[in-house]
Amino acid sequence: MLRLQKAIADSGFCSRRKAEEYIVKGKVSVNGKKVTELGTKVSEKDEIMVDGNALLKQDKEYYVFYKPRGVICSTNDDKGRKTVLDFFNSNKRLYPVGRLDYDTTGIIFLTNDGEFANMMLHPKNNIPKVYIAKLSGVIDGADIKKIKSGVVIDEVKCTPDRVKLKSVDRKNNTCIVQITIHDGRNHEIKKIFGSVGHEVLKLKRESIGFITLDGLTSGKSRKLTTKEVKQLYAYANDTKRE
């Protein structure tokens, strides 16, 4: 027996948190009866409907994708722009885990496993994400120290795990900086550097946890191995990790 919200997430329909919202709003039925109580137990034999859609059991898939610039991290786009799903031929209900801005490139996971998505995105797991940013101007030590001490963005203090100046282009008055964060709020990195007067000209996410873009080129993907998925769960649950 599984909790109803976990069964919905495991089906790939949505994350567990979203499943809980559907349940509370009365949009879930089990064997034809509306269910609004979180924690209701169900079995594999039960027929579950979410917002008028019957859940279909499907094998779980996990992908690492190198998102190109100009691609939307969504399952569809009302403006007709290319989405991450345009690069996949899977018959599964895949969706991106989190997001990257339209003009940001780099690593993102896609899956049909809501539980995995929820685990990767939950703030308590502190999963580090490493970015490389090209900035206007040359950032100095004082600004780096200020960023490391924490910057208030949208009334929330954001404290990067690491900030390192990688290179300087004096001729074009730009620099390359590596920054590691563990939350990932909307436009967070652009706002962090903007707070000290530097515009982000280019931004690339190089890794999530211990998974990198090694072996991938822009627009390409690969499946996460079973071992990697298990290691990501263990990594997220490692409370001793710094």
N, C-alpha and C positions, 0 to 999 in steps of 0.2 A: 504494500500500500504506500502511496505517495501523497504528500500534500498537494492539493489542487493546483496551487500556483507553481509548484515545481514541475508538475506534469505538463502544464502549459508551456513553461520555459523549455523543458526538455524536448518538446515537440518542435521547437524552433520558431514557433509563432511570434514570440516576443520575449523580452527579458522577464525575470521573475517579478521585478518591481512593477513593470507595466501590467503583468498578469494580475497582480494584487489590485491595481486600479480598476481593471475590468471587473473583477469579482465584486469589489465594494460598490461599483456603479450598477450592479445587477445585470451585467452583460454576459454572464457565464451561466450555462446550464449543464447539468449532468443527468444523463438519461431522461432528458425532457423537462427536468425540474430546475428552476432558477436557484442558483446558489450565491449567497452574499456573505457567507462566513469564511474568513480566512482560516486556513488550516484544515479545511474539510479534506478527508482522505478519499482517494479514488484508487481504482485498480486498472490494469491494462484492459479489462473487459468493459469498462464504463465508456459511454459515448459522451464526449465533451464538445460543447459548442461555445465558441468565443465570438461575441459580436456577430452572430449569424453564420460563422464559419466553423465547419467541422474540423477538428484536429486530425491531421494525418500523421501517423508514425513514420519517421524517416531516419535513415542513418545520419549520424552527425558528421559534418565536414568542417575542417578548419584550414584556412588559407592565410599565407603571408603575401601581401600585395604591395608592389612598388607603385604608388600612386603618382601619375604624371601631373604636371601643372595643368590647370584648366579642366579638372575633373571634379564632379560633385560627389561628396561622401553621403549618398542617399540611395534609396531603392528606385526613385524616380525624380523627375524634375519638370515642373510645369512650364519652364522656359525652354525646354527642349535641349538642354545642355547634356553633355555626356556624363554618365554616372559610373561609379566603380563597377556596377553590375554589368555594364556593357562589355567588360573584359572577361566575363565568365560565361561558360556554356552549361553550368550545372543545372540539373532539374530540381535541385533543392531550393528551399526558400532562404537564400543567403541574405545577409545584411551586414553592413560595416559595424565594427566594434568601436564606437566613438566616432571621431571625425577629424579631418584635416581641412583647413581652409581651401577654397577654390584655387588659390595661387600657391599653395604649399605642396611640396612634393614629399615622397618618402613612404615609410612603412606604415601599414595599417592592416589589421586582421579583419577577415570576413568569416562568418560562420552561420550555422543554423541552430546553434546551441545557446539558448538564452541564459542558461546557468553559467556557461563559460564567459559570455559577454558581461554578465553582471559581476562576475569575479574580477575580470580584468579592469572594469571601470570603477569599482567601489573604492572610494577615497581611503578607507581604512587599510587597504592592502599596500598603499604607497609604492606602486610599481613604477620604477623610474623610466623616463622617456628622454632620450638624448637627441638634441637638435643641433644643427649647424646653421648659423644665421650670418648673412652678409649685411653689414650695417653701413649706413651713411655716416661719414665722419670716422674718427679713430677714438674708440673708447679708452678712457684712462683708468688707472688703478683706483682712483677715488670713486668713480662711477661703478666700477665692478664691486668694490667694497660695499657701496650703498645697496646695490642689487642683492648681494649675498646676505645682507642684514635683514632683507625683507622689504618689499614694496607693496603699498596698499593700492589695490585695484578693485574698483567697484565695491568699496567698503570692506574688502577682504584682504588680509595680509598674505602675500604670495612670497614664499621663501624658496628660491631654487636650491637644489642639492649641490650644484656646482656651476661655476661660470669661469671659462678660461679663454683668454685671447689666443687665437691660433696663428693669425698672420695679419700684416698691415700692408696696405697699398697706398703709399704716400702720394703717388702721382694722381690717382683717382679719388683720393681722400675717402677710402673705405677700409673696412676691416672684416675679418672672419672670426666669429666667436662661437665656442661650443657651450651650450647650456643644457643642464639636466634638471628636469622638473618631475614631480610625481603626481600632480593633480590633473592639469590640463583644462583650465577654464577657457571660455570663449575668447579668442584672440589674446591669450595670456602673454605669450612671448613678445608679441608686437607691442603690447601695452607696457610690459616690463622695461623694454629698451626705450620706448617712447617716453617713459617717466624720467629718463636721464638725457633726453634730447637726441636720441638716435633712431632714425627710421629703419625698419627692417626691409631691405631691398629684395632679399631672397631668403627662403626658409625651407629647410629639409629636415625631416625626422629620420634619424639614422637607426634607432633601435628602440625596442620596447622590452624592458627586462633584459634577458640575455639573448633575445632573438634579434638578429640584424638583417640587413639587406644583402649580405654576402651571397654571391651567385645569381643575383637578380638584376635585370636592367629595367628601365622605366617602362611601365605598362605590363610587366610580367609578374607571374605569381608562382607559388609552389604550395603544396599541402604541408601543413605541420604534421610531423610524425606523432604517433601515439605516445612515444617517449617524451617528445617536446611538450605535448599537452599536459601530461602528468607532471612534468617538471615545472610548468608554469603554475599549476595548482599548488605544488609544493613551495614554489618560490613566493607566491602570494601569501601563503600561510606561515611563512618563516618570520615570526615576530622578532627574531634576533638579528635579522638582516638590517644593516645600516643603510 
